């Protein structure tokens, strides 16, 4: 079909650039103390490098017509699947096999799979004759692929990424026309599955205990959450000032990665934290608007998947930091330190911007 090409969604572009800028500043601020005796600019340089690479990747993807990527979707998914198997043979880092060490850098296959999974499912659901109303023939194949991918990622282990991929897949199935009855059944099955995964691992059980009553386990299971809440509470309305966080002084673990939102709230206050939340709301609004106004199904589902992948991950991260959800290791898109995560997120945004060039959103 012939599609009329226009300008990309400038609001999503500017929101992305603003979140990226906030992230670079906060990574420097949150990591400065930890590297003061070695190289205080170490994490800043690496985040700037990945940010620039991500920006180039975003601009390139914005120029490549998204529907021209369709023939390569299965190949990309296959490569990502192989990488998920290969990573299991590498030495664990902090008790998890999540990274492939290339010598000059490390890559995280589960991050690559997140975007590949969105492309793969969007392509499958957009095919003519895809009977999504049929739980076995229509939905079953996607659940099988989700099960394989989820099992490989859980072998690392990485429950947070597994939940984001599963949640994104669920939203894509709903967007494609999944019936309410099947949606309810699959939701119950998913909740039961997550409960089973938690009960199988004492570490996850301890995290639930720490989440349920952190103050009674302040020295162990609740330690991270309590210090996160201390950081947010200390920030007040206007914050303690950029660079003035106390919790980053060896009190709050993972302060420049999974818990960077707590440091942001401490230094920039409620004003800074709510700005980040609003930026993600704007991103969600424009992303789903692009999906609704896309003239063909593949682009529509792709926009839904990319938007959900980014926004859902942000919601989970901020939910963990504020105590709304149990602690699980997952980055805050655009803001947390991390190369693979940032690059893949920017690739996704570039694809979303390209889809917006063929949409008719005002």
Secondary structure, DSSP 8 states (H G I E B T S, - for coil): ---------HHHHHHHHHHHHHHHHHHHHHHTTTTTTT-TTHHHHHHHHHHHHHHHHHHHHHHS-GGGGGGGHHHHHHHHHHHHHHGGGS--BTTB---EE-SS-EE-HHHHHHHHHHHHHHHHHHSTT--TT-IIIIIHHHHHHHHHHHHHHHTS--HHHHHHHHHHHHHHHHHTT--HHHHHHHHHHHHHHHHHHHHT-HHHHHHHHHHH-GGGGTTTTTHHHHHHHHHHHHHTTT-S-TT--STTTTTSTTTTTTTHHHHHHHHHHHHHHHHHHHHHHHHHHHHHHHHHH-SSHHHHHHHHHHHHHHHHHHHHHHHHHTTSS-------TTTSS-HHHHHHHHHHHHHHHHHHTTS---
